[in-house]
Amino acid sequence: MEKPFIFFGVSHVTAIILSFVTPLVLAVIARGARTRTAIRYAMAALLALNWAAWMFLLYKKGWLGIGNELPLNLCDWATAATFLALLKPRQRNFELAYFWALCGTLQALLTPDCVYDFPNVQFILFFVYHGAIIAAVLYLVLGVGMRPFLASFPRVAAWSLLYAATAGTTDAWLGTNYGFLRAKPVQPTLLNYLSPWPYYLPELVFVGIVFMIVCYAPFLAVDLLRGNLRPARAG
């Protein structure tokens, strides 16, 4: 009999820790441009292969349907942005991956929609899927030296609104719930503390802005201490 998933059990906490420890270890061993490039490509391959394996699992289990077969969850867009940032570490690719990963994917890592615990394949693929996104963007910061800028905010906000419009339109058309724009998830999440639908939608915008500020705060603090508010770079 499969072991049911336990929120913040040993397996869950271990997966969270590995998501943050792995990029630290990789940043330490990433000596030289070739090694850093090899790590980036390896992480990109892991993201792609794990995403394909996850979709295959959903298909084999009969869990694949109109509500999850389209790449319209925010984690899907975060995966695409992270994959591009790993292959081509340009500012605009990175900043989307960074904020979507730490403001969105991290929530899925902390409050996962997972049925079974380790060593079930669903658990492994789910946490590699989400944990690898977190690890990848942190590696791009720690190992490659990338970072967000103040001017990243309007660009990320514009893409986030595009995502919300795309997911929301699809939800209205197909009766789905991508982005949890039509209903709160079944499992406990941050949305439990917000107002009922549809009133939590504008609250989500506020929460998203707060999370972005928190994720940017370490870089802002360093810039202020150095007396150097660096301009944004695009590319």
ROSE-4610 file (N, C-alpha, C; in Angstrom, 1 decimal, always signed):
// ROSE-4610
residu = [M/M/M/E/E/E/K/K/K/P/P/P/F/F/F/I/I/I/F/F/F/F/F/F/G/G/G/V/V/V/S/S/S/H/H/H/V/V/V/T/T/T/A/A/A/I/I/I/I/I/I/L/L/L/S/S/S/F/F/F/V/V/V/T/T/T/P/P/P/L/L/L/V/V/V/L/L/L/A/A/A/V/V/V/I/I/I/A/A/A/R/R/R/G/G/G/A/A/A/R/R/R/T/T/T/R/R/R/T/T/T/A/A/A/I/I/I/R/R/R/Y/Y/Y/A/A/A/M/M/M/A/A/A/A/A/A/L/L/L/L/L/L/A/A/A/L/L/L/N/N/N/W/W/W/A/A/A/A/A/A/W/W/W/M/M/M/F/F/F/L/L/L/L/L/L/Y/Y/Y/K/K/K/K/K/K/G/G/G/W/W/W/L/L/L/G/G/G/I/I/I/G/G/G/N/N/N/E/E/E/L/L/L/P/P/P/L/L/L/N/N/N/L/L/L/C/C/C/D/D/D/W/W/W/A/A/A/T/T/T/A/A/A/A/A/A/T/T/T/F/F/F/L/L/L/A/A/A/L/L/L/L/L/L/K/K/K/P/P/P/R/R/R/Q/Q/Q/R/R/R/N/N/N/F/F/F/E/E/E/L/L/L/A/A/A/Y/Y/Y/F/F/F/W/W/W/A/A/A/L/L/L/C/C/C/G/G/G/T/T/T/L/L/L/Q/Q/Q/A/A/A/L/L/L/L/L/L/T/T/T/P/P/P/D/D/D/C/C/C/V/V/V/Y/Y/Y/D/D/D/F/F/F/P/P/P/N/N/N/V/V/V/Q/Q/Q/F/F/F/I/I/I/L/L/L/F/F/F/F/F/F/V/V/V/Y/Y/Y/H/H/H/G/G/G/A/A/A/I/I/I/I/I/I/A/A/A/A/A/A/V/V/V/L/L/L/Y/Y/Y/L/L/L/V/V/V/L/L/L/G/G/G/V/V/V/G/G/G/M/M/M/R/R/R/P/P/P/F/F/F/L/L/L/A/A/A/S/S/S/F/F/F/P/P/P/R/R/R/V/V/V/A/A/A/A/A/A/W/W/W/S/S/S/L/L/L/L/L/L/Y/Y/Y/A/A/A/A/A/A/T/T/T/A/A/A/G/G/G/T/T/T/T/T/T/D/D/D/A/A/A/W/W/W/L/L/L/G/G/G/T/T/T/N/N/N/Y/Y/Y/G/G/G/F/F/F/L/L/L/R/R/R/A/A/A/K/K/K/P/P/P/V/V/V/Q/Q/Q/P/P/P/T/T/T/L/L/L/L/L/L/N/N/N/Y/Y/Y/L/L/L/S/S/S/P/P/P/W/W/W/P/P/P/Y/Y/Y/Y/Y/Y/L/L/L/P/P/P/E/E/E/L/L/L/V/V/V/F/F/F/V/V/V/G/G/G/I/I/I/V/V/V/F/F/F/M/M/M/I/I/I/V/V/V/C/C/C/Y/Y/Y/A/A/A/P/P/P/F/F/F/L/L/L/A/A/A/V/V/V/D/D/D/L/L/L/L/L/L/R/R/R/G/G/G/N/N/N/L/L/L/R/R/R/P/P/P/A/A/A/R/R/R/A/A/A/G/G/G]
num = [1/1/1/2/2/2/3/3/3/4/4/4/5/5/5/6/6/6/7/7/7/8/8/8/9/9/9/10/10/10/11/11/11/12/12/12/13/13/13/14/14/14/15/15/15/16/16/16/17/17/17/18/18/18/19/19/19/20/20/20/21/21/21/22/22/22/23/23/23/24/24/24/25/25/25/26/26/26/27/27/27/28/28/28/29/29/29/30/30/30/31/31/31/32/32/32/33/33/33/34/34/34/35/35/35/36/36/36/37/37/37/38/38/38/39/39/39/40/40/40/41/41/41/42/42/42/43/43/43/44/44/44/45/45/45/46/46/46/47/47/47/48/48/48/49/49/49/50/50/50/51/51/51/52/52/52/53/53/53/54/54/54/55/55/55/56/56/56/57/57/57/58/58/58/59/59/59/60/60/60/61/61/61/62/62/62/63/63/63/64/64/64/65/65/65/66/66/66/67/67/67/68/68/68/69/69/69/70/70/70/71/71/71/72/72/72/73/73/73/74/74/74/75/75/75/76/76/76/77/77/77/78/78/78/79/79/79/80/80/80/81/81/81/82/82/82/83/83/83/84/84/84/85/85/85/86/86/86/87/87/87/88/88/88/89/89/89/90/90/90/91/91/91/92/92/92/93/93/93/94/94/94/95/95/95/96/96/96/97/97/97/98/98/98/99/99/99/100/100/100/101/101/101/102/102/102/103/103/103/104/104/104/105/105/105/106/106/106/107/107/107/108/108/108/109/109/109/110/110/110/111/111/111/112/112/112/113/113/113/114/114/114/115/115/115/116/116/116/117/117/117/118/118/118/119/119/119/120/120/120/121/121/121/122/122/122/123/123/123/124/124/124/125/125/125/126/126/126/127/127/127/128/128/128/129/129/129/130/130/130/131/131/131/132/132/132/133/133/133/134/134/134/135/135/135/136/136/136/137/137/137/138/138/138/139/139/139/140/140/140/141/141/141/142/142/142/143/143/143/144/144/144/145/145/145/146/146/146/147/147/147/148/148/148/149/149/149/150/150/150/151/151/151/152/152/152/153/153/153/154/154/154/155/155/155/156/156/156/157/157/157/158/158/158/159/159/159/160/160/160/161/161/161/162/162/162/163/163/163/164/164/164/165/165/165/166/166/166/167/167/167/168/168/168/169/169/169/170/170/170/171/171/171/172/172/172/173/173/173/174/174/174/175/175/175/176/176/176/177/177/177/178/178/178/179/179/179/180/180/180/181/181/181/182/182/182/183/183/183/184/184/184/185/185/185/186/186/186/187/187/187/188/188/188/189/189/189/190/190/190/191/191/191/192/192/192/193/193/193/194/194/194/195/195/195/196/196/196/197/197/197/198/198/198/199/199/199/200/200/200/201/201/201/202/202/202/203/203/203/204/204/204/205/205/205/206/206/206/207/207/207/208/208/208/209/209/209/210/210/210/211/211/211/212/212/212/213/213/213/214/214/214/215/215/215/216/216/216/217/217/217/218/218/218/219/219/219/220/220/220/221/221/221/222/222/222/223/223/223/224/224/224/225/225/225/226/226/226/227/227/227/228/228/228/229/229/229/230/230/230/231/231/231/232/232/232/233/233/233/234/234/234/235/235/235]
x = [+0.8/+0.0/+0.9/+0.5/+1.3/+1.2/+2.3/+2.3/+1.7/+0.7/+0.1/+1.1/+1.0/+1.9/+1.6/+2.7/+2.5/+3.1/+2.3/+2.7/+3.8/+4.9/+6.1/+6.5/+6.3/+6.9/+8.4/+9.1/+10.5/+10.8/+10.1/+10.3/+10.1/+9.0/+8.7/+9.7/+10.1/+11.1/+12.5/+12.8/+14.1/+14.1/+13.0/+12.9/+13.0/+12.5/+12.6/+14.0/+14.7/+16.1/+17.0/+16.8/+17.6/+17.4/+16.3/+16.0/+16.9/+17.2/+18.1/+19.5/+19.8/+21.2/+21.9/+21.2/+21.8/+22.4/+21.8/+22.4/+23.6/+23.6/+24.8/+26.0/+25.8/+26.8/+27.3/+26.4/+26.8/+27.6/+27.2/+27.9/+29.3/+29.5/+30.9/+31.8/+31.2/+32.0/+32.1/+31.3/+31.3/+32.5/+33.7/+34.9/+35.2/+35.2/+35.5/+34.2/+34.3/+33.2/+32.6/+33.5/+33.0/+32.2/+32.6/+31.9/+30.5/+30.5/+29.2/+28.3/+28.8/+27.9/+27.4/+28.3/+27.9/+26.7/+26.9/+25.8/+24.5/+24.6/+23.4/+22.7/+23.4/+22.8/+22.3/+23.0/+22.5/+21.2/+21.1/+19.9/+18.7/+19.0/+18.0/+17.5/+18.4/+18.0/+17.2/+17.5/+16.7/+15.3/+15.2/+13.9/+13.0/+13.6/+12.9/+12.5/+13.4/+13.1/+12.1/+12.2/+11.3/+9.9/+9.8/+8.5/+7.8/+8.6/+8.1/+7.7/+8.5/+8.1/+6.9/+6.7/+5.6/+4.3/+4.3/+3.2/+2.9/+3.9/+3.7/+3.1/+3.5/+2.9/+1.4/+1.1/-0.3/-1.2/-0.6/-1.2/-1.4/-0.4/-0.4/-1.4/-1.5/-2.3/-3.8/-4.0/-5.4/-5.7/-4.7/-4.9/-4.9/-4.6/-4.4/-5.8/-6.1/-7.4/-7.3/-8.4/-8.4/-7.9/-8.1/-7.7/-6.2/-5.4/-4.0/-3.1/-3.7/-2.9/-2.4/-2.9/-2.4/-1.3/-0.3/+0.8/+0.4/-0.7/-1.2/-1.2/-0.5/-0.2/+1.0/+1.1/+2.2/+3.5/+3.5/+4.7/+5.2/+4.2/+4.6/+5.4/+4.9/+5.5/+6.8/+6.9/+8.1/+9.2/+8.7/+9.6/+10.2/+9.3/+9.8/+10.8/+10.5/+11.4/+12.7/+12.7/+13.9/+14.7/+14.1/+14.7/+15.5/+14.8/+15.5/+16.6/+16.4/+17.5/+18.7/+18.5/+19.6/+20.4/+19.6/+20.3/+20.9/+20.1/+20.6/+20.4/+21.4/+21.3/+21.3/+20.2/+20.0/+19.1/+19.2/+18.5/+17.0/+16.3/+14.9/+14.4/+15.2/+14.8/+15.0/+16.1/+16.4/+15.3/+15.0/+14.2/+12.8/+12.3/+11.0/+11.1/+12.2/+12.4/+12.5/+13.3/+13.6/+12.3/+11.5/+10.3/+9.2/+9.0/+8.0/+8.3/+9.6/+10.0/+9.8/+10.3/+10.3/+9.0/+8.2/+6.9/+5.8/+6.0/+4.9/+5.3/+6.3/+6.7/+7.0/+7.6/+7.9/+6.7/+5.6/+4.3/+3.9/+4.1/+3.7/+4.6/+5.9/+6.8/+6.4/+6.0/+5.6/+4.2/+3.3/+2.0/+1.6/+2.3/+2.2/+0.8/+0.4/-0.7/-0.2/+0.2/+0.8/+0.1/-0.2/-1.0/-0.1/+1.0/+1.8/+3.1/+3.7/+5.0/+6.1/+7.4/+8.6/+8.5/+8.9/+9.6/+8.7/+7.4/+6.5/+7.0/+6.8/+7.3/+6.6/+5.4/+4.7/+5.4/+5.8/+6.5/+7.8/+8.5/+9.9/+9.7/+8.9/+8.7/+8.2/+7.2/+6.6/+7.7/+8.5/+9.4/+10.7/+11.1/+12.1/+11.6/+10.4/+9.8/+9.8/+9.3/+9.3/+10.6/+11.2/+12.5/+13.6/+13.6/+14.6/+14.5/+13.3/+13.1/+13.7/+13.4/+14.0/+15.5/+16.0/+17.5/+18.1/+17.5/+18.1/+18.2/+17.2/+17.2/+18.2/+18.3/+19.3/+20.7/+20.9/+22.2/+22.6/+21.6/+21.9/+22.4/+21.9/+22.3/+23.6/+23.8/+25.0/+26.2/+25.9/+26.9/+27.3/+26.3/+26.5/+26.6/+26.0/+26.1/+25.0/+23.9/+22.8/+21.9/+21.1/+20.3/+19.2/+18.1/+17.1/+17.5/+16.8/+17.0/+15.6/+15.6/+14.4/+13.5/+14.2/+13.4/+12.9/+13.2/+12.7/+11.2/+10.8/+9.4/+8.4/+8.4/+7.4/+7.4/+8.6/+8.6/+8.0/+8.3/+7.8/+6.3/+5.8/+4.4/+3.6/+4.2/+3.5/+3.4/+4.4/+4.3/+3.4/+3.3/+2.4/+1.0/+0.7/-0.6/-1.0/+0.0/-0.3/-0.6/+0.1/-0.2/-1.6/-2.0/-3.3/-4.4/-4.2/-5.2/-5.3/-4.2/-4.2/-4.9/-4.5/-5.1/-6.6/-6.9/-8.2/-9.2/-8.7/-9.5/-9.8/-8.7/-8.9/-9.8/-9.7/-10.6/-12.1/-12.3/-13.7/-14.2/-13.4/-13.8/-14.0/-13.1/-13.1/-13.7/-13.9/-14.4/-13.3/-12.0/-10.9/-10.6/-9.5/-9.1/-7.6/-7.0/-5.6/-5.3/-4.2/-3.8/-4.7/-5.6/-6.6/-7.3/-7.7/-8.4/-9.9/-10.4/-11.8/-12.2/-11.3/-11.6/-10.3/-10.4/-9.2/-8.9/-7.6/-7.2/-7.8/-7.9/-8.4/-7.4/-6.1/-5.1/-4.9/-4.5/-4.2/-3.1/-3.4/-2.4/-2.6/-1.8/-1.9/-3.3/-4.0/-5.3/-6.3/-6.1/-7.0/-7.2/-6.2/-6.2/-6.8/-7.1/-7.7/-9.2/-9.8/-11.3/-11.8/-13.1/-13.7/-13.6/-13.7/-13.7/-14.9/-14.8/-13.7/-12.8/-13.2/-12.5/-11.0/-10.6/-9.2/-8.3/-8.9/-8.1/-7.4/-8.0/-7.2/-6.2/-6.6/-5.7/-4.5/-4.6/-3.5/-2.5/-3.0/-2.1/-1.2/-1.9/-1.2/-0.2/-0.6/+0.3/+1.5/+1.3/+2.4/+3.4/+2.9/+3.8/+4.6/+4.0/+4.7/+5.8/+5.5/+6.5/+7.6/+7.3/+8.4/+9.3/+8.7/+9.6/+10.5/+9.9/+10.7/+11.8/+11.5/+12.6/+13.6/+13.3/+14.3/+15.0/+14.5/+15.0/+16.5/+17.0/+18.4/+19.3/+19.0/+19.8/+19.7/+18.5/+18.3/+19.2/+19.2/+19.9/+21.4/+21.9/+23.3/+23.7/+22.8/+23.0/+23.0/+22.1/+22.1/+23.3/+23.8/+25.0/+26.2/+26.2/+27.3/+27.2/+26.0/+25.7/+25.7/+25.2/+25.2/+23.9/+22.9/+21.7/+21.9/+22.2/+22.6/+21.4/+21.6/+20.5/+20.2/+19.0/+18.7/+19.3/+19.6/+20.2/+19.1/+18.9/+18.0/+18.8/+18.2/+18.8/+18.3]
y = [-1.2/+0.0/+1.2/+2.2/+3.4/+4.3/+4.9/+5.7/+7.1/+7.6/+8.9/+10.0/+11.1/+12.2/+12.9/+13.3/+14.0/+15.4/+16.4/+17.7/+18.0/+18.5/+18.8/+17.6/+16.4/+15.2/+15.2/+14.1/+14.0/+14.2/+13.5/+13.5/+14.9/+15.6/+16.9/+17.9/+17.9/+18.8/+18.6/+17.3/+17.0/+17.6/+17.4/+17.9/+19.5/+20.1/+21.6/+22.0/+21.3/+21.6/+21.4/+20.3/+20.0/+21.0/+21.6/+22.6/+23.9/+24.1/+25.3/+25.0/+23.7/+23.3/+23.0/+22.4/+22.0/+23.2/+24.3/+25.4/+25.9/+25.9/+26.3/+25.4/+24.1/+23.2/+23.3/+23.5/+23.7/+24.9/+26.0/+27.3/+27.2/+26.3/+26.1/+25.4/+24.3/+23.5/+24.1/+25.1/+25.7/+26.6/+26.0/+26.7/+26.7/+27.9/+28.1/+28.1/+28.8/+29.0/+27.7/+26.8/+25.5/+24.7/+24.7/+24.0/+24.7/+26.0/+26.7/+26.4/+26.5/+26.2/+24.8/+23.8/+22.4/+22.2/+22.9/+22.8/+23.4/+24.5/+25.1/+24.2/+23.6/+22.7/+21.5/+21.0/+19.8/+20.1/+21.2/+21.6/+21.8/+22.4/+22.6/+21.2/+20.3/+19.0/+18.3/+18.4/+17.8/+18.4/+19.7/+20.3/+19.8/+19.7/+19.2/+17.7/+16.9/+15.5/+15.2/+15.9/+15.7/+16.1/+17.3/+17.7/+16.7/+16.2/+15.1/+13.9/+13.5/+12.3/+12.6/+13.8/+14.2/+14.1/+14.6/+14.5/+13.1/+12.2/+10.8/+10.1/+10.4/+9.8/+10.2/+11.4/+11.8/+11.1/+10.9/+10.1/+8.7/+8.0/+6.6/+6.3/+7.3/+7.1/+7.5/+8.0/+8.5/+9.8/+10.6/+11.8/+13.0/+12.8/+13.9/+14.2/+15.5/+16.0/+17.5/+18.0/+19.4/+20.4/+20.0/+20.9/+20.9/+20.0/+20.0/+19.7/+19.4/+19.0/+20.2/+21.4/+22.6/+23.2/+23.8/+24.5/+25.9/+25.9/+27.2/+27.4/+26.5/+26.8/+27.7/+28.5/+29.4/+28.7/+27.5/+26.7/+26.3/+26.1/+25.8/+26.9/+28.1/+29.3/+29.5/+29.3/+29.4/+28.4/+27.2/+26.2/+26.6/+27.2/+27.6/+28.8/+29.7/+30.9/+30.4/+29.4/+28.9/+28.1/+27.4/+26.6/+27.5/+28.6/+29.6/+30.3/+30.6/+31.3/+30.5/+29.2/+28.3/+28.1/+28.0/+27.9/+29.2/+30.3/+31.6/+32.6/+32.7/+33.5/+35.0/+35.4/+36.8/+37.4/+38.7/+39.4/+39.2/+39.3/+39.2/+37.8/+36.8/+35.4/+35.2/+35.6/+35.3/+36.0/+37.3/+37.9/+37.3/+36.8/+36.2/+34.9/+34.1/+32.8/+33.1/+34.1/+34.4/+34.7/+35.6/+36.1/+35.0/+34.4/+33.4/+32.2/+31.8/+30.7/+30.9/+32.1/+32.3/+32.9/+33.5/+34.0/+33.0/+32.1/+31.2/+29.7/+29.2/+27.8/+27.4/+28.4/+28.1/+27.7/+28.4/+28.1/+26.7/+26.2/+24.8/+23.8/+24.2/+23.4/+23.3/+24.4/+24.4/+23.7/+23.9/+23.4/+22.5/+21.4/+20.6/+19.9/+19.8/+18.9/+17.5/+16.8/+15.5/+14.5/+13.4/+12.3/+11.4/+11.0/+9.9/+10.5/+9.8/+10.2/+9.4/+9.8/+9.1/+7.7/+6.7/+6.9/+6.7/+7.0/+6.9/+7.8/+7.4/+8.2/+9.5/+9.6/+10.9/+11.9/+11.5/+12.4/+12.8/+11.9/+12.2/+13.2/+12.9/+13.8/+15.1/+15.2/+16.4/+17.3/+16.8/+17.6/+17.9/+17.1/+17.4/+18.5/+18.4/+19.4/+20.8/+20.9/+22.2/+22.6/+21.6/+21.9/+22.3/+21.7/+22.1/+23.5/+24.0/+25.4/+26.3/+26.1/+26.9/+26.8/+25.6/+25.4/+26.1/+26.0/+26.6/+28.1/+28.8/+30.3/+30.7/+29.9/+30.3/+30.0/+29.0/+28.7/+29.8/+30.4/+31.5/+32.7/+32.8/+34.0/+33.7/+32.5/+32.2/+31.7/+31.0/+30.4/+31.2/+31.9/+32.7/+34.2/+34.6/+36.0/+36.9/+36.3/+37.1/+37.6/+38.6/+39.2/+40.1/+40.3/+41.2/+42.7/+43.6/+45.0/+45.7/+46.9/+47.6/+47.7/+47.9/+47.9/+46.6/+45.5/+44.2/+44.2/+45.0/+44.9/+45.1/+46.3/+46.5/+45.4/+44.9/+43.8/+42.6/+42.1/+40.9/+41.1/+42.3/+42.5/+42.4/+43.0/+42.9/+41.5/+40.6/+39.2/+38.5/+38.8/+38.2/+38.5/+39.7/+40.1/+39.3/+39.2/+38.4/+37.0/+36.4/+35.0/+35.0/+35.9/+35.9/+36.0/+36.9/+37.1/+35.8/+35.1/+33.9/+32.8/+32.6/+31.5/+31.8/+33.1/+33.5/+33.3/+33.7/+33.5/+32.0/+31.2/+29.8/+29.2/+29.6/+29.1/+29.4/+30.7/+31.1/+30.3/+30.0/+29.3/+27.8/+27.2/+25.7/+25.3/+26.2/+25.8/+25.2/+25.5/+25.0/+25.9/+25.6/+26.5/+26.7/+27.0/+27.3/+28.5/+28.5/+29.6/+29.8/+28.9/+29.0/+30.4/+30.7/+32.0/+31.9/+30.6/+30.4/+29.8/+29.2/+28.6/+28.3/+28.2/+27.9/+26.4/+26.0/+24.6/+23.8/+22.5/+21.7/+21.6/+21.4/+21.3/+22.7/+22.7/+24.0/+24.8/+26.1/+27.0/+28.4/+29.3/+30.7/+31.3/+30.7/+31.2/+31.0/+30.1/+29.8/+31.0/+31.9/+33.0/+34.3/+34.1/+35.3/+35.2/+36.2/+36.3/+35.2/+34.9/+34.0/+34.5/+33.6/+34.0/+34.9/+35.9/+36.4/+37.5/+37.7/+38.8/+38.6/+37.3/+37.0/+37.4/+37.6/+37.9/+39.2/+40.3/+41.5/+41.4/+40.6/+40.3/+39.6/+38.7/+38.0/+38.9/+40.0/+41.0/+41.7/+42.0/+42.7/+41.7/+40.5/+39.5/+39.2/+39.2/+39.0/+40.2/+41.4/+42.6/+42.5/+42.1/+41.9/+40.9/+39.8/+38.7/+39.2/+39.9/+40.4/+41.3/+42.2/+43.1/+42.3/+41.3/+40.4/+39.8/+39.2/+38.5/+39.5/+40.8/+41.7/+42.4/+42.3/+43.0/+42.7/+41.5/+41.3/+42.1/+42.2/+42.9/+44.4/+44.9/+46.3/+46.6/+45.8/+46.0/+46.1/+45.2/+45.2/+46.5/+46.9/+48.1/+49.4/+49.4/+50.5/+50.6/+49.5/+49.4/+49.9/+49.6/+50.0/+51.4/+51.9/+53.2/+53.2/+52.1/+51.9/+51.2/+52.0/+51.5/+51.3/+50.0/+49.7/+49.8/+50.4/+50.4/+49.1/+48.9/+47.6/+47.4/+46.1/+45.7/+44.9/+45.1/+44.3/+43.5/+42.4/+41.6/+40.2]
z = [+0.0/+0.0/+0.0/-0.9/-1.0/+0.3/+0.7/+1.9/+1.5/+2.2/+1.9/+2.2/+1.4/+1.6/+3.0/+3.7/+5.0/+4.9/+5.1/+5.0/+6.1/+5.6/+6.5/+7.3/+6.7/+7.2/+6.8/+7.1/+6.9/+5.4/+4.5/+3.1/+2.6/+3.0/+2.5/+2.9/+4.2/+4.7/+4.0/+3.8/+3.1/+1.7/+1.0/-0.4/-0.4/+0.6/+0.6/+0.9/+1.8/+2.2/+1.0/+0.3/-0.9/-2.0/-2.1/-3.1/-2.9/-1.6/-1.3/-1.1/-0.6/-0.4/-1.7/-2.7/-3.9/-4.7/-4.9/-5.6/-4.8/-3.5/-2.8/-3.1/-3.1/-3.4/-4.8/-5.7/-7.1/-7.3/-6.6/-6.8/-6.3/-5.2/-4.7/-5.6/-6.3/-7.2/-8.6/-8.9/-10.2/-10.4/-10.7/-10.9/-12.4/-12.9/-14.4/-15.2/-16.3/-17.2/-17.8/-18.1/-18.7/-17.7/-16.4/-15.4/-15.2/-15.1/-14.9/-16.0/-17.3/-18.4/-18.4/-18.0/-18.0/-16.9/-15.8/-14.8/-15.2/-15.9/-16.5/-17.4/-18.3/-19.3/-18.7/-17.7/-17.0/-16.2/-15.6/-14.9/-15.9/-17.1/-18.1/-18.6/-18.8/-19.3/-18.2/-16.9/-15.8/-15.8/-16.0/-16.0/-17.2/-18.4/-19.5/-19.4/-19.0/-18.8/-17.7/-16.6/-15.5/-15.9/-16.6/-17.0/-17.9/-18.9/-19.8/-19.0/-18.0/-17.2/-16.4/-15.9/-15.1/-15.9/-17.1/-18.0/-18.4/-18.6/-18.9/-17.7/-16.5/-15.3/-15.2/-15.5/-15.4/-16.4/-17.6/-18.7/-18.3/-17.8/-17.5/-16.3/-15.4/-14.2/-14.5/-15.7/-16.0/-15.4/-14.9/-14.2/-15.2/-16.4/-17.4/-17.9/-17.9/-18.4/-18.8/-19.2/-19.7/-18.6/-17.4/-16.3/-15.9/-16.5/-16.3/-17.5/-18.6/-19.8/-20.6/-20.3/-21.0/-20.1/-20.7/-19.9/-19.5/-18.6/-18.2/-16.7/-15.9/-14.5/-14.5/-13.4/-13.3/-13.3/-12.7/-12.6/-14.0/-14.9/-16.3/-17.0/-16.7/-17.3/-16.6/-15.3/-14.5/-15.1/-15.4/-15.9/-17.3/-18.1/-19.4/-19.3/-18.4/-18.2/-17.6/-16.7/-16.1/-17.1/-17.9/-18.9/-19.9/-20.3/-21.2/-20.5/-19.2/-18.4/-18.3/-18.1/-18.0/-19.3/-20.4/-21.7/-22.2/-22.0/-22.4/-21.2/-20.3/-19.1/-19.3/-19.9/-20.2/-19.1/-18.9/-17.8/-17.9/-19.0/-19.0/-18.8/-19.3/-19.0/-17.5/-16.9/-15.5/-14.6/-14.8/-13.8/-13.8/-14.9/-14.9/-14.1/-14.4/-13.7/-12.2/-11.8/-10.4/-9.7/-10.1/-9.4/-9.5/-10.6/-10.7/-9.9/-9.8/-9.0/-7.5/-7.0/-5.6/-5.1/-6.0/-5.6/-5.9/-6.8/-7.2/-6.9/-7.6/-7.5/-6.0/-5.3/-3.9/-3.1/-3.4/-2.7/-3.0/-4.2/-4.5/-3.8/-3.6/-2.9/-1.4/-0.8/+0.6/+0.8/-0.1/+0.0/-1.2/-1.4/-2.6/-2.8/-4.0/-4.4/-4.7/-3.7/-3.8/-3.0/-3.6/-2.9/-2.1/-2.7/-2.1/-1.6/-0.6/+0.0/-0.7/-0.4/-0.9/-0.4/-1.3/-2.6/-3.8/-3.7/-4.8/-5.9/-7.2/-8.3/-8.4/-8.0/-8.0/-7.1/-6.0/-5.0/-5.6/-6.2/-6.7/-7.9/-8.8/-10.0/-9.6/-8.7/-8.3/-7.6/-6.7/-6.0/-6.8/-7.7/-8.7/-9.6/-10.0/-10.9/-10.3/-9.1/-8.4/-7.7/-7.1/-6.4/-7.4/-8.6/-9.6/-10.1/-10.1/-10.5/-9.5/-8.2/-7.2/-7.2/-7.3/-7.3/-8.4/-9.6/-10.8/-10.7/-10.2/-10.2/-9.1/-8.0/-6.9/-7.4/-8.3/-8.8/-9.8/-10.5/-11.4/-10.7/-9.4/-8.6/-8.0/-7.3/-6.6/-7.4/-8.5/-9.3/-10.5/-11.1/-12.3/-12.1/-11.0/-10.6/-11.1/-11.5/-12.0/-10.8/-11.1/-10.0/-10.7/-9.9/-10.4/-10.1/-10.8/-10.6/-10.3/-9.9/-9.7/-11.0/-12.1/-13.4/-13.8/-13.0/-13.3/-13.0/-12.0/-11.5/-12.6/-13.3/-14.3/-15.4/-15.8/-16.8/-16.3/-15.1/-14.5/-14.3/-13.9/-13.6/-15.0/-16.0/-17.3/-17.8/-17.7/-18.1/-17.2/-15.9/-14.9/-15.3/-15.7/-16.1/-17.4/-18.3/-19.5/-19.2/-18.2/-17.8/-17.2/-16.3/-15.7/-16.7/-17.7/-18.8/-19.6/-19.9/-20.7/-19.9/-18.7/-17.9/-17.6/-17.3/-17.0/-18.2/-19.3/-20.5/-20.8/-20.7/-20.9/-19.8/-18.6/-17.5/-17.9/-18.3/-18.6/-19.8/-20.8/-22.0/-21.8/-21.0/-20.8/-19.5/-18.6/-17.3/-16.4/-16.7/-15.9/-14.8/-14.1/-12.9/-12.9/-14.1/-14.1/-13.4/-12.6/-11.8/-10.6/-10.3/-9.2/-9.3/-10.6/-10.8/-10.7/-10.6/-10.5/-9.2/-8.5/-7.2/-6.4/-5.1/-4.3/-4.4/-4.3/-4.4/-3.2/-3.3/-2.3/-1.1/-1.4/-0.4/+0.3/+1.5/+2.2/+1.5/+1.3/+0.7/+1.3/+0.9/+1.3/+1.0/-0.1/-0.5/+0.6/+1.5/+2.6/+3.5/+3.5/+4.4/+3.7/+2.4/+1.7/+1.6/+1.1/+1.0/+0.0/+0.0/-0.9/-2.4/-3.3/-4.8/-5.0/-5.8/-6.6/-5.9/-4.6/-3.9/-3.6/-3.7/-3.4/-4.6/-5.8/-7.0/-6.9/-6.5/-6.3/-5.1/-4.1/-3.0/-3.4/-4.4/-5.0/-5.6/-6.2/-6.8/-5.8/-4.7/-3.6/-3.0/-2.7/-2.2/-3.1/-4.4/-5.4/-5.3/-5.2/-5.1/-3.8/-2.7/-1.4/-1.6/-2.2/-2.3/-3.2/-4.3/-5.1/-4.4/-3.5/-2.7/-1.8/-1.1/-0.2/-1.0/-2.2/-2.9/-3.5/-3.6/-4.1/-2.9/-1.8/-0.6/-0.4/-0.5/-0.2/-1.2/-2.4/-3.4/-3.1/-2.8/-2.4/-1.2/-0.2/+1.0/+0.7/-0.1/-0.5/-1.3/-2.2/-3.0/-2.1/-1.1/-0.2/+0.7/+1.1/+1.9/+1.2/-0.1/-1.0/-1.6/-1.3/-1.9/-3.4/-4.0/-5.4/-5.9/-6.2/-6.7/-8.2/-8.6/-9.9/-10.9/-12.1/-13.1/-13.6/-14.1/-14.7/-16.0/-16.2/-17.5/-18.2/-19.5/-20.2/-21.2/-21.6/-22.6/-22.6]
